[in-house]
Amino acid sequence: MSVAERGPAVARTVSLPVPARRPSPSPAKAVVVIAPLSPTIALGLWGIRRKNTMWGDESVTYQLAHRDLSQIWLTAQHVDLVHALYYAVMHEIFGLFGGGLLTLRLPSVLAMSMAASGVGLLALRLAGPRAGLLAGLVFPLLPQVQKYAQEGRSYAMVCALVTWATYALVVSVPHRTWWRWAVYGSTMLLACLLHEFAVLALVAHGVTLVVSRVPRPVLRAWSVTAAGVVAGLLPLAICSAGQSGQVSWIGGPVRLRYFLVVAVVGVACARASLGVRGPVRLSVLAVPILVLPGLLLLIASLVKPLFVDRYVLYSNIGIALLLGAWMDDFHRRQQSSRNAWIAAVAVLAALVPPSLSLRTPQSRSNDVTAIGATVRKEGRPGDGLLYLSGQHRILTAANPEDTRFLTDLALAQDPVSSNTLAGVELPAQDIAARMLEFDRIVAVRTAGAHSPTNPQEEAKTNTLRRHFHEYGTTHVNGARVTVYVRDHDPSPRADPGSSSPGESGGVMR
């Protein structure tokens, strides 16, 4: 054979291989990530102002986020340490975009949008593209998700972080690379630092891995990562334990019915033949995160009441996954898609009333905007102002103009200068003496609440009972505003529009 004849063979032997191209993200993944964003943002922006009203917890965020970082830290030493990181984050957001009502709530809308995309990706990985799309679209429709997507508190951010930590966990199981576990651990730790009860999701993750019978190295890697998360959270947990009075208002499970309903529905969906992909089954991941965090809080409530539905908001990840996979299974079993469309329309119709209700001021337990406006309406310039109890001062603090012309009779040091939420009050005898200097006092108390027993509160109530009589009470969402008049002035002139004795305006909640 000649050299010319051998040439091509040699060339073929020494030619370099063409590098393999990395697979580009599948169209299904792009759709599952992007499709849930639009409805989540749309639902989040719909009625986001709630008629320009704000409720008590949001008012606390609003007030503290407007303080300097050093003041936020000093305040956290006395109260609300568990939310200190969130207040610091909101302080920076206010600095960048202004401290208005939209800026207060938009971070929650965006966080919930990220959570919806994460839910879609989880279902895609565990049950397929259609289940992923359905789960991502179901998530923003859930009433609890709609509610807290429009609230200036940390719960939407925590939900988003737990969602993506869960996705990092599912991805880490087959790959076992250290940096994936680092991503999982750091995301979970950040969620826990925003709200301590996010650590209950860590328990759910552990149960998922045990039930899935993952290899020992995976279980060991998770154990080390979980220990790191707990160690990082421990200082905050120890310090905040001294502020347990912050949850003393919880007399029993708060909005337990929603948790029970979605838990039952989720477990029922898990019994269906759901799609299976990879070492972790969707139902084995979704059921623990849906049920365990709330169940653990209920068990803890046998010792001290702790269950509040928003504390485990991230459990909605589980019900969205299960509903998405169940609908996918239902669609596969149907010969015609007609029944599926009828079911979807029926569900959407059923969600309309609660969706409308959630965007009204009455959907929250109080309305500090209405309370402040009522104080302004009922009070005359120079009247005394009294809070029963002093911690309810936060109910009118969002808009100082509402109380500008009234004298706070019990206040010794304002909230900002004292680095507290509600300020520091005078001794009991000084409060009583100041009250007797006024002929009219406007008193603010939460609806149905009893003032705590301490000398200051006893001085307020005893002085009102002995030297004043009730002239009129206005009931607003979450509070009562009462005008008291000294007994030596039996027939004072009422302001136009104020309530007459025994009558009330507004809505009793």
C-alpha positions as CSV (number, residue, x, y, z in Angstrom):
1,M,0.0,0.0,0.0
2,S,1.4,3.4,-0.9
3,V,2.0,6.3,1.4
4,A,-0.8,8.2,-0.4
5,E,-3.2,5.3,0.3
6,R,-2.2,5.2,4.0
7,G,-2.6,9.0,4.5
8,P,-6.2,9.2,5.2
9,A,-6.1,6.4,7.7
10,V,-3.3,8.1,9.7
11,A,-5.3,11.4,9.6
12,R,-8.3,9.7,11.0
13,T,-6.2,8.1,13.8
14,V,-4.6,11.3,15.1
15,S,-7.5,13.7,14.6
16,L,-8.7,15.3,17.9
17,P,-12.2,14.5,19.1
18,V,-14.7,17.3,19.0
19,P,-15.5,18.4,22.6
20,A,-19.0,17.4,23.7
21,R,-21.4,20.2,24.1
22,R,-23.0,20.7,27.5
23,P,-26.7,20.0,27.2
24,S,-28.7,23.2,27.3
25,P,-31.5,23.6,29.8
26,S,-34.6,21.8,28.5
27,P,-37.6,23.9,27.3
28,A,-39.7,22.1,30.0
29,K,-37.4,23.4,32.7
30,A,-37.6,27.0,31.4
31,V,-41.4,26.8,31.2
32,V,-41.7,25.4,34.7
33,V,-39.5,28.2,36.1
34,I,-41.1,31.1,34.2
35,A,-44.8,30.1,34.0
36,P,-45.5,30.3,37.8
37,L,-43.9,33.8,38.0
38,S,-46.6,35.7,36.1
39,P,-49.6,34.5,38.1
40,T,-47.8,34.8,41.4
41,I,-46.7,38.4,40.7
42,A,-50.2,39.3,39.3
43,L,-51.9,37.9,42.4
44,G,-49.4,39.6,44.6
45,L,-49.9,43.0,43.0
46,W,-53.7,42.7,42.9
47,G,-55.1,44.8,45.8
48,I,-51.6,45.0,47.4
49,R,-52.4,48.2,49.2
50,R,-55.5,46.9,50.9
51,K,-57.1,50.4,50.7
52,N,-53.8,51.9,52.0
53,T,-54.2,50.0,55.4
54,M,-51.7,48.2,57.5
55,W,-52.0,45.8,60.4
56,G,-50.1,45.6,63.6
57,D,-47.2,43.3,62.7
58,E,-46.6,45.2,59.5
59,S,-46.6,48.4,61.5
60,V,-43.8,47.0,63.6
61,T,-41.8,46.2,60.5
62,Y,-42.5,49.7,59.1
63,Q,-41.3,51.4,62.2
64,L,-38.2,49.4,62.9
65,A,-37.0,49.3,59.3
66,H,-37.0,53.1,59.4
67,R,-34.5,53.1,62.3
68,D,-30.8,52.9,61.9
69,L,-29.1,49.5,61.9
70,S,-27.5,50.2,65.3
71,Q,-31.0,51.1,66.7
72,I,-32.5,47.9,65.2
73,W,-29.8,45.9,66.9
74,L,-30.2,47.7,70.3
75,T,-34.0,47.2,70.1
76,A,-33.5,43.5,69.3
77,Q,-31.8,43.2,72.7
78,H,-35.1,43.9,74.3
79,V,-37.7,42.5,71.9
80,D,-38.2,40.8,68.5
81,L,-34.7,39.4,68.2
82,V,-36.1,36.6,66.1
83,H,-36.9,39.2,63.4
84,A,-33.8,41.4,63.7
85,L,-32.3,40.1,60.4
86,Y,-35.5,40.8,58.5
87,Y,-35.7,44.3,59.9
88,A,-32.1,44.9,58.8
89,V,-32.9,43.6,55.3
90,M,-36.0,45.8,55.1
91,H,-34.0,48.8,56.3
92,E,-31.6,48.4,53.4
93,I,-34.6,48.0,50.9
94,F,-36.2,51.1,52.3
95,G,-32.9,53.0,51.8
96,L,-32.8,52.0,48.2
97,F,-36.4,52.3,47.1
98,G,-38.1,54.5,49.7
99,G,-40.1,53.5,52.8
100,G,-43.6,53.4,51.5
101,L,-46.4,50.8,51.7
102,L,-45.5,49.2,48.3
103,T,-41.9,48.9,49.3
104,L,-43.0,47.2,52.5
105,R,-44.9,44.5,50.7
106,L,-43.2,44.1,47.3
107,P,-40.3,42.0,48.7
108,S,-42.8,39.4,49.8
109,V,-44.4,39.3,46.4
110,L,-41.1,38.7,44.7
111,A,-40.0,36.1,47.3
112,M,-43.3,34.2,46.8
113,S,-42.7,34.3,43.1
114,M,-39.3,32.7,43.6
115,A,-40.9,30.1,45.8
116,A,-43.5,29.3,43.1
117,S,-40.7,28.7,40.6
118,G,-38.9,26.5,43.1
119,V,-42.0,24.4,43.7
120,G,-42.4,23.9,39.9
121,L,-38.7,22.7,39.6
122,L,-39.2,20.3,42.5
123,A,-42.2,18.7,40.9
124,L,-40.5,18.6,37.5
125,R,-37.6,16.7,39.0
126,L,-39.7,14.3,41.0
127,A,-42.7,13.7,38.8
128,G,-42.2,15.2,35.3
129,P,-42.8,18.4,33.3
130,R,-46.6,18.5,33.5
131,A,-46.6,17.9,37.3
132,G,-44.0,20.6,37.6
133,L,-46.1,23.1,35.7
134,L,-49.3,22.3,37.6
135,A,-47.6,22.4,41.0
136,G,-46.0,25.8,40.2
137,L,-49.4,27.2,39.1
138,V,-51.3,25.7,42.0
139,F,-48.9,27.2,44.6
140,P,-49.8,30.9,44.2
141,L,-53.5,30.1,44.2
142,L,-53.4,28.7,47.7
143,P,-55.2,31.2,50.0
144,Q,-52.4,31.3,52.6
145,V,-49.8,31.9,50.0
146,Q,-51.9,34.8,48.5
147,K,-52.2,36.3,52.0
148,Y,-48.6,36.3,53.0
149,A,-47.4,37.3,49.6
150,Q,-48.9,40.7,50.4
151,E,-47.6,41.1,53.9
152,G,-44.6,43.1,55.1
153,R,-43.2,40.3,57.3
154,S,-40.5,37.6,56.8
155,Y,-42.7,34.6,56.1
156,A,-42.7,34.8,52.3
157,M,-38.9,35.1,52.3
158,V,-38.6,32.1,54.6
159,C,-40.9,30.1,52.4
160,A,-38.8,30.9,49.3
161,L,-35.6,30.0,51.1
162,V,-37.0,26.7,52.4
163,T,-38.3,25.9,48.9
164,W,-34.9,26.3,47.3
165,A,-33.1,24.6,50.1
166,T,-35.4,21.6,49.5
167,Y,-34.6,21.7,45.8
168,A,-30.9,21.8,46.7
169,L,-31.4,18.8,48.9
170,V,-33.1,16.8,46.2
171,V,-30.3,17.6,43.7
172,S,-27.6,16.8,46.3
173,V,-28.8,13.2,46.9
174,P,-27.7,11.7,43.6
175,H,-24.6,13.9,43.0
176,R,-23.1,13.9,46.5
177,T,-20.7,16.8,45.9
178,W,-19.7,18.9,48.9
179,W,-20.6,22.3,47.4
180,R,-24.2,21.2,46.8
181,W,-24.5,20.4,50.5
182,A,-22.9,23.7,51.3
183,V,-25.6,25.5,49.2
184,Y,-28.3,23.4,51.0
185,G,-26.9,24.2,54.4
186,S,-26.4,27.9,53.9
187,T,-29.8,28.4,52.4
188,M,-31.5,26.5,55.3
189,L,-29.4,28.5,57.8
190,L,-30.5,31.8,56.3
191,A,-34.1,30.7,56.4
192,C,-33.7,29.8,60.1
193,L,-32.1,33.1,60.9
194,L,-35.0,34.9,59.3
195,H,-37.4,32.8,61.4
196,E,-36.4,30.1,63.9
197,F,-39.2,27.8,63.1
198,A,-37.8,27.2,59.7
199,V,-35.6,24.6,61.4
200,L,-38.7,22.3,61.5
201,A,-38.3,21.9,57.8
202,L,-34.9,20.4,58.5
203,V,-36.6,17.7,60.5
204,A,-39.0,17.0,57.6
205,H,-36.0,16.7,55.2
206,G,-34.3,14.2,57.5
207,V,-37.5,12.0,57.6
208,T,-37.6,12.2,53.8
209,L,-34.1,10.9,53.5
210,V,-34.6,8.1,56.1
211,V,-37.8,6.9,54.5
212,S,-36.2,7.1,51.0
213,R,-33.4,4.8,52.3
214,V,-30.7,6.9,50.7
215,P,-27.1,5.5,50.9
216,R,-25.2,6.0,54.1
217,P,-22.8,8.6,52.7
218,V,-25.8,10.8,51.7
219,L,-27.4,10.4,55.1
220,R,-24.0,11.2,56.8
221,A,-23.6,14.3,54.6
222,W,-27.1,15.6,55.5
223,S,-26.4,14.9,59.2
224,V,-23.2,17.0,59.1
225,T,-25.0,19.8,57.2
226,A,-28.0,19.8,59.5
227,A,-25.7,19.9,62.6
228,G,-24.0,23.0,61.0
229,V,-27.4,24.7,60.5
230,V,-28.4,23.9,64.1
231,A,-25.1,25.2,65.4
232,G,-25.5,28.4,63.5
233,L,-29.0,28.9,64.8
234,L,-28.2,28.0,68.4
235,P,-26.9,31.5,69.6
236,L,-30.1,33.1,68.2
237,A,-32.3,30.5,69.7
238,I,-30.7,30.8,73.2
239,C,-30.8,34.6,73.2
240,S,-34.4,34.8,71.9
241,A,-35.6,32.3,74.5
242,G,-35.4,35.2,77.0
243,Q,-38.0,37.0,74.9
244,S,-40.6,34.3,75.0
245,G,-43.1,36.8,76.2
246,Q,-43.4,37.9,72.6
247,V,-45.6,34.8,72.0
248,S,-47.5,35.1,75.2
249,W,-50.5,36.3,73.2
250,I,-51.0,32.8,71.7
251,G,-53.7,31.3,73.8
252,G,-54.2,28.3,71.6
253,P,-53.6,27.2,68.0
254,V,-54.2,30.1,65.6
255,R,-56.0,29.3,62.4
256,L,-55.6,25.5,62.9
257,R,-58.4,24.6,60.5
258,Y,-56.4,25.6,57.3
259,F,-53.5,23.4,58.4
260,L,-55.8,20.4,59.1
261,V,-57.7,20.7,55.8
262,V,-54.6,20.9,53.6
263,A,-52.9,18.1,55.6
264,V,-55.9,15.8,55.0
265,V,-56.1,16.7,51.3
266,G,-52.4,16.3,50.9
267,V,-52.3,12.8,52.5
268,A,-55.3,11.8,50.3
269,C,-53.4,13.0,47.2
270,A,-50.3,11.1,48.2
271,R,-52.3,7.8,48.0
272,A,-52.6,8.2,44.3
273,S,-50.2,6.7,41.8
274,L,-47.9,9.7,41.5
275,G,-44.9,9.9,39.1
276,V,-41.6,8.6,40.4
277,R,-38.2,10.0,39.3
278,G,-34.9,9.5,41.0
279,P,-34.1,8.2,44.5
280,V,-36.6,10.5,46.3
281,R,-40.3,10.1,45.6
282,L,-42.5,13.2,45.5
283,S,-44.9,11.9,48.1
284,V,-42.1,11.0,50.5
285,L,-40.7,14.6,50.2
286,A,-44.1,16.4,50.2
287,V,-46.0,14.7,53.0
288,P,-43.3,15.3,55.7
289,I,-42.8,19.0,54.9
290,L,-46.6,19.4,54.7
291,V,-47.4,17.7,58.0
292,L,-44.4,17.5,60.3
293,P,-43.6,21.2,61.0
294,G,-47.2,22.0,62.0
295,L,-47.5,18.7,64.0
296,L,-44.3,19.4,65.9
297,L,-45.6,22.9,66.8
298,L,-48.9,21.4,68.0
299,I,-47.0,18.9,70.2
300,A,-44.9,21.7,71.6
301,S,-48.1,23.6,72.3
302,L,-49.1,21.0,74.9
303,V,-46.4,22.7,77.0
304,K,-46.6,26.3,75.7
305,P,-48.9,27.5,73.0
306,L,-46.9,28.1,69.8
307,F,-48.9,27.1,66.8
308,V,-49.6,30.0,64.4
309,D,-50.3,29.1,60.8
310,R,-47.9,31.6,59.3
311,Y,-45.0,30.2,61.4
312,V,-45.1,27.1,59.1
313,L,-46.1,28.9,55.9
314,Y,-43.6,26.8,54.0
315,S,-45.7,23.7,54.6
316,N,-47.7,24.9,51.5
317,I,-44.8,23.6,49.4
318,G,-46.0,20.1,50.3
319,I,-49.7,20.6,49.3
320,A,-48.7,22.3,46.0
321,L,-46.4,19.4,45.1
322,L,-49.1,16.8,45.9
323,L,-51.9,18.6,44.2
324,G,-49.8,19.2,41.1
325,A,-48.7,15.5,40.9
326,W,-52.3,14.3,41.6
327,M,-53.7,16.5,38.8
328,D,-51.0,15.2,36.5
329,D,-52.0,11.6,37.4
330,F,-55.7,12.5,37.0
331,H,-55.1,13.9,33.5
332,R,-53.2,10.7,32.5
333,R,-56.1,8.5,33.6
334,Q,-58.8,10.5,31.8
335,Q,-59.7,9.5,28.2
336,S,-60.8,13.1,27.6
337,S,-59.5,16.3,29.1
338,R,-63.0,17.7,29.5
339,N,-63.4,16.5,33.1
340,A,-60.0,18.0,34.0
341,W,-61.1,21.4,32.6
342,I,-64.4,21.3,34.5
343,A,-62.5,20.5,37.8
344,A,-60.0,23.3,37.2
345,V,-62.8,25.8,36.5
346,A,-64.6,24.7,39.7
347,V,-61.5,25.1,41.8
348,L,-60.8,28.6,40.4
349,A,-64.5,29.6,41.1
350,A,-64.2,28.3,44.7
351,L,-61.1,30.4,45.2
352,V,-62.6,33.7,44.1
353,P,-64.4,34.6,47.4
354,P,-61.4,34.0,49.7
355,S,-59.1,35.8,47.2
356,L,-61.4,38.8,47.3
357,S,-61.7,38.7,51.1
358,L,-57.9,38.6,51.6
359,R,-57.5,41.9,49.9
360,T,-59.8,43.8,52.3
361,P,-58.6,45.5,55.6
362,Q,-60.9,43.1,57.5
363,S,-58.8,40.1,56.4
364,R,-56.2,40.9,59.1
365,S,-56.7,40.7,62.9
366,N,-56.4,44.5,63.2
367,D,-56.1,47.7,61.1
368,V,-53.7,50.2,62.6
369,T,-54.6,52.7,59.9
370,A,-58.2,52.7,61.0
371,I,-57.3,52.7,64.7
372,G,-55.1,55.8,64.2
373,A,-57.7,57.6,62.2
374,T,-60.3,56.9,64.9
375,V,-58.1,58.3,67.6
376,R,-57.6,61.5,65.5
377,K,-61.4,61.8,64.9
378,E,-62.5,61.2,68.5
379,G,-59.7,63.2,70.2
380,R,-59.7,67.0,70.6
381,P,-56.4,69.0,70.7
382,G,-55.1,68.9,74.2
383,D,-56.9,65.6,75.2
384,G,-55.0,63.0,77.1
385,L,-54.1,59.7,75.3
386,L,-53.9,56.4,77.2
387,Y,-53.0,52.9,76.0
388,L,-54.5,49.9,77.8
389,S,-51.9,48.3,77.9
390,G,-48.8,50.3,77.0
391,Q,-47.6,47.7,74.5
392,H,-50.6,48.7,72.3
393,R,-48.8,52.1,71.6
394,I,-47.6,50.4,68.4
395,L,-51.2,50.5,67.1
396,T,-51.0,54.2,66.4
397,A,-47.3,54.6,65.8
398,A,-47.3,54.2,62.0
399,N,-48.7,57.7,61.5
400,P,-47.6,60.1,64.2
401,E,-50.0,62.8,62.8
402,D,-52.9,60.8,64.2
403,T,-51.8,61.5,67.8
404,R,-49.9,64.7,67.3
405,F,-52.3,67.0,69.2
406,L,-52.9,64.5,72.1
407,T,-50.7,64.0,75.2
408,D,-49.5,60.5,75.9
409,L,-50.2,60.4,79.6
410,A,-48.1,57.3,80.5
411,L,-45.1,57.8,78.3
412,A,-41.8,58.5,79.9
413,Q,-39.5,57.8,77.0
414,D,-40.5,57.3,73.3
415,P,-39.9,54.0,71.5
416,V,-37.0,55.3,69.3
417,S,-34.9,56.9,72.0
418,S,-35.5,53.9,74.4
419,N,-34.8,51.3,71.7
420,T,-38.1,49.6,72.3
421,L,-41.2,48.9,70.4
422,A,-43.7,50.7,72.7
423,G,-41.5,53.1,74.7
424,V,-41.0,53.2,78.5
425,E,-43.9,54.2,80.8
426,L,-43.9,56.3,83.9
427,P,-44.3,54.8,87.4
428,A,-47.9,54.0,88.4
429,Q,-48.4,57.0,90.8
430,D,-47.1,59.5,88.1
431,I,-49.5,58.1,85.5
432,A,-52.5,58.5,87.9
433,A,-51.5,62.0,88.8
434,R,-51.2,63.0,85.1
435,M,-54.6,61.5,84.3
436,L,-56.2,63.7,86.9
437,E,-54.9,66.8,85.1
438,F,-57.1,66.1,82.1
439,D,-60.9,66.4,81.6
440,R,-61.0,64.1,78.6
441,I,-58.9,61.0,77.9
442,V,-58.9,58.9,74.7
443,A,-58.2,55.3,75.6
444,V,-57.0,52.6,73.1
445,R,-57.3,48.9,73.8
446,T,-57.3,45.9,71.6
447,A,-60.7,44.2,71.1
448,G,-61.4,41.5,73.6
449,A,-58.0,41.8,75.3
450,H,-57.4,42.2,79.0
451,S,-54.7,44.5,80.2
452,P,-51.8,42.7,81.9
453,T,-51.6,42.9,85.6
454,N,-48.9,45.3,86.6
455,P,-48.9,48.6,88.7
456,Q,-49.0,50.9,85.7
457,E,-52.0,49.2,84.1
458,E,-53.8,48.9,87.5
459,A,-53.3,52.7,88.0
460,K,-54.8,53.4,84.6
461,T,-57.9,51.3,85.1
462,N,-58.5,52.3,88.7
463,T,-58.2,56.0,87.9
464,L,-60.6,55.7,85.0
465,R,-63.1,53.8,87.1
466,R,-63.0,56.2,90.1
467,H,-62.7,59.6,88.4
468,F,-64.0,59.2,84.8
469,H,-67.0,57.9,83.1
470,E,-67.2,56.4,79.6
471,Y,-68.7,58.9,77.1
472,G,-68.5,56.9,73.9
473,T,-66.7,53.9,72.3
474,T,-65.9,53.4,68.7
475,H,-65.1,49.8,67.6
476,V,-62.7,49.4,64.7
477,N,-61.0,46.3,63.3
478,G,-59.1,44.8,66.2
479,A,-59.5,47.6,68.8
480,R,-61.8,49.9,70.8
481,V,-61.2,53.6,71.1
482,T,-63.1,55.0,74.1
483,V,-63.5,58.6,75.2
484,Y,-63.5,59.1,79.0
485,V,-64.7,62.3,80.7
486,R,-64.1,63.6,84.2
487,D,-67.1,63.2,86.5
488,H,-67.3,66.9,87.3
489,D,-68.1,67.6,83.6
490,P,-71.3,65.6,83.0
491,S,-72.3,67.0,79.7
492,P,-69.4,67.8,77.4
493,R,-69.8,68.9,73.9
494,A,-69.3,66.1,71.5
495,D,-67.4,66.5,68.3
496,P,-69.3,66.1,65.1
497,G,-69.5,62.5,64.1
498,S,-68.3,61.1,67.4
499,S,-70.2,58.2,69.0
500,S,-72.8,58.9,71.6
501,P,-72.8,57.0,74.8
502,G,-73.6,53.3,74.3
503,E,-73.2,53.6,70.5
504,S,-70.4,52.4,68.4
505,G,-69.2,52.8,64.8
506,G,-67.0,50.7,62.6
507,V,-66.7,47.0,62.5
508,M,-66.5,44.9,65.7
509,R,-63.9,42.2,65.2
